[in-house]
Amino acid sequence: MDRNKRIIKNTVVFAIGNFGSKILAYIMVLVYTYYIGKSELGYYDLILTTVNLLHPLLLMAFDEGIYRWLIGDDETDQTVIFSTCIKTTGLTTIASIGILLLVNLFFDFQYVGYIALFIATTMMYSMFLNSIRGLTKNKLYATSGIMNSVIILLIEVIGLVFLSMGIECLLIAKIIGNTVAMIFLYVNAPEFHGFWRIPINRSLAKSIFKYSFPLVPNQISWWIVNGSDRYIILFFLGTAYNGIYTISNKFPTIITTITAIVYLALQETIIKEYNSPDRDEFYSKTFEKYYTLLFSLILCAIPATDLVIRWFVSPAYSVAWRYIGFLYLSTVFSALSSFMGIGYQISKETKRSVVSTISAAGINVLINVIFAPIIGLHAASTSTFIAYFVLFLIRIRHCKRYFTLHINWKLFGLLLGVSLGVIAGSYFLNEIGNIILAVTAFAALLVLNKNFVLGIIKSKKKNAK
């Protein structure tokens, strides 16, 4: 299959598995604002943020390792890879939950039982998902994503609207959704069957650990850029402000969802095309299409989100629109940095990725600590953007070791400048002005990305037949 067609096909498959259900999830954010108070929502966001921190520590990035070995190793038996990675992860997860329960004897965390189950199911579901991707069973991956999201949404609606359970039902929903999705994957992927009878291969575990372990500080640094804001906000401003910032962050994650979908499609193709003679030309054209799409999306999203918050979000959270501009721009540079980070995976030189992300994390924390007491939540959104921008600049330099990107800097600078202009404009425009801005930006998106859009439409028509 032509590599461009492969990217589009995989994008469509991953989109089916993620995007429709994710849109419903974002609609649920609007429901949260009417049924959950700012402080309670702030606490729930801290739970999610903390679990995201624990994720790489508990998994030791073996979820990344299992994907890389399955997609790039034809010599090792797949069942041995499953057994080694999943059992190792299971043991570390059990030990960590035991530590959590011991710590709880002294601090008495609210919902600790649900938190422990949430951690366990999240870690293991991540392993299963990356295994399915490594097997290139993308349709099964997509179906699992749909099932997981629909179950979570149904339980959240029932728990919030009809049973008034608050954030307790949000945790229960995720536990059940993860568990059912894992069972579904196990039943429908014969490669999994019987892995639990195979002992851990210590030699393989060491090789994967050597690859994966440098990703742990790397992923923690990503967490610092993405999640440390919450703790600094909590320290300087309080949980109510954390609740507001949670809503501000929920909308840019729509773009993050899209970039995650495209990244999954790109990652597989870029790794497989690494030894192609026209590799650099292909990578450069793909990169230009990617950043054009990303900037186009946030040009639409910034004024549109302002309108959604004004019209549909509870008045208690109405100020959330003030912080979305730089958060949207952050998603662009985060996605572009991830694109260039594929070079670390291709070469298995994961240690080099740590330098770039630690630098970005340090900048993010420093700006937050200095400016949060002065400019409040603006410090959190601005520091996140600056951190990802610095990460982007560092990785441009690093990626030259693996491949050469020929970047059209005039186009890139123009799109960045227009994005900054839209951020400023949406901040001062009224509702009519933002409607005009959103419609204009949507027209520009279709024009700038017409080939990509047409490719997706053609792919869907073929699938329909």
N, C-alpha and C positions, 0 to 999 in steps of 0.2 A: 504494500500500500504506500502511496506517495506520503512523504513525511508531513507535509502541510495538511493533507486530508486526515492523516492519523491524529494530528493535534486537534483539529476541529471535531473529529468523531469522538475522541476521548473527552473533549470539553463538553460536548452534548451529553455524553453518558454521565459524567460527574455532575453536570448541572441538574440532570433529572433526579439524581440521588440526593442533591443538596439544596438546590435553590428554591424549588417550590415550597418545600417544608420549612426552609429557613425564613422565607417571607412570612409564613404563618407565625413563626416564632417571633419575628419582629413586631407583628401585629399584637402579639401577646404582651410585648413591652408596654404598649399603650394601656392594656388591661391592668398590668402591674401598678401603674400610677394611680389607679382608682381603688385598688384593693390592698395595697401594701404601703405603709408609711415610709417616709424618707429614711428614717433611722434603721428600720427593719430591712429595707431594701439595701441600705448601705452595708449592713451586717452580712446579708446573703452574698453580696458582691465580694466581700472580704473572704468568704468561704471559697467561692469560685477562684478568686485570685490566689489564695493559699494553696488550693489543690493544684493549680497550674504551676506553682513553684515546686511542689512536691513531685510533680509528674516526672521531670527528668531525673530527680534524685532517686526515686523508687525504681524507675525503669532502667536507669543507667544508660538511657538512650538506646536500649536494645530494640525498641520499636523501629528506630531508624536502621539499626543493624540488620534486623530480620528482612527488611525491605531490600536493602542493598545486596545481601547475600542471595536472596531468592531471585532477584532480577539479573544478577551478574555472575552467579556461580553455577555452572552446569555439572560440576564434578561431585559436589556433596549431595547426599540424599536429602530430599526436601523434608521428609519426616524427622530426620535427625536435627535439621535446622529448627523446625517447629518445637520439638521436644526440648532442645537446649535453651532456646530463647524464652519460651513460655514458662517452663519450669523455673528457670532462674528468676524471672520476673515475679512469678507467684511466690517464691520463697522470700524475696526482698519485701514484697507487699505485705505478706503475713507478719513479718518481723516489724515492719514499720507501723502497722495497725496496733500491734501489741504495745509498742512504745507510746503511740498516741493515747491508748487507754490508760497506761500508767501515768502519763503526764496529766491526764484528765482528773486523776485522783487529787491533784493539787490545785488545778485551775478551774475545774468544773465547766467545761465548754458546753454551750447550749447546742442541742441536737447532735451530741457526739456520736451516738450510735448510727444515725443516718449519715453523718460525715464519714465515718469509717467505711460503711458499705458503699458510699459514693466514690471514695478513693479507690477501693478494691475493684469495683466494676468499671470505673473509668480507665484504670491501668490495663486491665485485661482486655477490655474492648479495643483499646488502642493497639494492642499486640495483634489481635485478630484482624483488625482493619488493615494494618500494614502488611500482614501476611497475605491477605487477599489481593492487595495491590501488587505485591511482589510476584504473585502468581499470574498477574495481568487479567484477573477475573473482574474487570471493571463494572460489568453489568450487575454482578452479584454485590459488589461494593456499593453500587448506587441503590440497589433494592434494600440493602441493609440500612443505608442512611435514611431512606424514606420511612421504613418501618420504625426505626428508632425515634425519629422526629414526630411522627404521627402519634405514637404511644405517649410520648412526653407531653405533647400539646393537649391530648384528650384528658390526661390525668390533671394537668394544670388547670384547664377550664373547669373541670368538675370540682377540684379542690379549692380553687379561689372563688369562683362565682357561686357555687351551690353549697359548699361545705365551710367556707370562710376559714380555711386552714392556714392561710398565710404562707410563709416560706417553707414550712414543713412539707407541704404538698409539692413544692418545686424540687426538693431533694428526693422525695419518694418517686416522683415522676422520672427523674434521671436514673435512679437505681433500677427501676423496672424496665425502662427503655433500653438501657445498656445490656441488661441481662437477657432480655428476649432477643435482642439483635445478635448477641454472641451465640445463643443457642441456634438461631437461624443460620448463621454462618457455618457453624460446626456441622450441622445436618446437611447443608447443601454443598460443602467442599470436601470431597472424598479424601483429598490430601491430608486433612486434619485427622482422619479416623485412625485411631490406634497410636497417636503420637505419645500418649501418656504411658504406653508400655515401653517406650524407648528411653534408655538412660541418658543423662546429660553427657554430651561429648565435651570433655574438659579442654581438649586442644582447640576445638571449634569455638568454645566459649571464650577462650583467651584471645583468639583472633578477632572475634566480634567485639570483645571488650576493648581491645587495642584501638579498634576503629571508632567505637561508640563513646568511650569514656571522655575523650576530648570534647564531644558534643554536649556533655553535661554542663560544664561552665558556660559553654556557648549558649545553651538553651536557658540557663539561669539568667544570663545577661539579657537575653531577649525578654525574659519575664520582668527583669528590673526596668527595662525600657517601657514595657507594656503595663506592668502591674504595680510597681513600687509607688506610683503616684497615689494609690489608694491609702497606703499606710502614712505617707507624708500628709495627705489631706486629713486623714483621721487625727494625726498628731497635732497639726496646726489649726484645723478648722472644725473637725467634728464629724460624726456619722451622717448628719443631715446633709452636709455639703457632699459627702461621699455618695449619697443617694442621688443627688442632682448630677454629679459627674458620671455616675453609672448610666443615667439616661442619655447624657451627651455622648457617651462612648458607644451606646447600643446602635445608633444609626450608622456611624462609620463602619461598624462591623458588617454591614451589608456589603460594602466594597471589599472588606476582608474576605467575606465568603466567596465573592466572585473571583478575587485573586487566588484564593486557595483552590478553587475549581480549575482555573486556567493553569496554575502552577503544577497541579497533579498531572495534567495532560502534557505540559511542557517538560516536566522532569523526566518522564519515561522516554520521550522522543530525543531530548538533548543527550541523555546518557547513551542511548543506542546510536546516535549519529556522531559521537565524539571522534571516531576514526575516519569519518568521511573526508574526501579530499577538499570539498568546498565548505567544510565545517564553519569557518569564521564568517564567510558570507551569509550562510544560513542563519547562524546565531545572531548576526548583526541585524538582518532583516526582521527576524522574529522579535528581537529586543525592541526595535523601532515600532513595530505593530503593537507590542505589549504596552510601552509607555504612552503611545498615542491613545490606546483604549483606556488606560487608567486615568489619564488627565481628563479625557472626554467624560468619563463616568462621574468624576467628582465635580466637574463643571455643572452637570445636571443635578447632582445630589445635594450640593450646598444650598442653593435657593429652595429646592423642593423640601428639604428637611426643615428649613426655617418655617415653611408653611404648615407642614405636618405638626410640628410642635405647637405652633400658634393655635391650630384648629382642633387638634385631637387629644393632646396631652393634658392631664390634670393641671389646673392653675398652680398647684403647689410646685410643679416642676417646670414652669413656663420659662424660667431664665436659662434653661439648659441649651437653648439655641445659640447663646453667645459664645460657646466654646467649641462648636463643631467644625469650624473652618480649618483650623490647623490640625485637628484630629483627622479630618478627611485627607489632607495633604500628607499626613504621616503615613496613611495606608499606602499611598503611592510609593514613597521611598522605601517603606518596609518591603513591599512586593518586589521592587527593582533590586533591592539588596539580596533578597532570597534567590532571585533569578541568577545573580552573579555567584551566589554561594553554592550553586550546583557544581561549580568547578572543584570545590573541596570534596564533594561526594564522588565525583568522577575519579579523582586522583587518590581518594582515600586519605588525603592529607587534612584530616579534620582538625588537627591542632592549630592550623593557621586561622581557622574561622574564629577562634577564641579571642585573638588580639583585637579584631574589629568590633566584635560585640561587647567586649569588656570596656573598650573606649567609649562606645555609645552609651552604655549603661552608666558609666561614671559621669558623663556629661549630663545625662538626664537627672540623676540624683542631685548633683551639685546645683543645677539651675533651680530644681524644685525646692531644695532646702533654703537657698538664698532668697528666692522671690515669692514663695508661697505665702509667707506672712505679710508681704507687701501688696501683691496683686491677686491673691487668692487663687481661684481655679484657673485663671488665665496662665498661671505659671505651669500648671500640669499639662495643659494642651500645647503650649508653646515649647516646653522642654521636650516633649515627646517628638514633635516635629524636628527640632534641632538635632536631637539624638539620631533619628533615622537619616537625616540629611548627611550627618557626619559619617554614619555607617556606610551610606551609599558611596561617598567620596573615597573612603578607605578601600572598599571592595572593588571599585573601578580599577584601582591600582593593583590589588591582589589578583584579580582575574586574568591579568596579562600573563601570568605564569602558566595558565591553562588554555586560554584561547584569546583571540583579539576581537574586540568589539569596535566596529567603525560607527561611531555615534554622530548623528546629525545634530550638532550642538545648537545650531540656529533654531531648528524646529523644537528641540527640547527646551531651550530658553524661552521661546515664544509661548509654549504651552504652560510653562511654570509661571511666567509673568501674567498671563491671562488668568490663571488659577488664583494668584494672589489678588488680582483685581476683582475677581468675583467674590472672594472672601470679604474684601473691604466693602464692595457694593452691597452684598446681601446684609451686611451688618447695619447699613444705614438706610436701605430701601424699605418702603412700606410693602404691604401685601401685593398690590398690583404690580409694583416694580419687580418683586421676586417671581411672580407668575410669568411676566415677560422674559425675565432672565432665564427661568427654567425651560420655557418653550424654545427660546433661541439656542440654549445649550444642547437641548435634545436634538434639534435639527443639525447642529454642528457634529454631534456624536454620530449620527447616521451617515453624514457626508464623509467624515474622516475615517470611519471604520466600515465603509460599505462592503468591501471585499470579505471581511471577517463575518459581518452580519449575513451576507448572501450565502456564504459557505455554511453557516449554521442552519439557515432556512433550507438549503438543498439537502443537508444531512438529515434534517428532521423529516423531509418529504420521503427520502429513501427509506428511513426507519418505519414510516407510516405504511409504506407499501409492503 
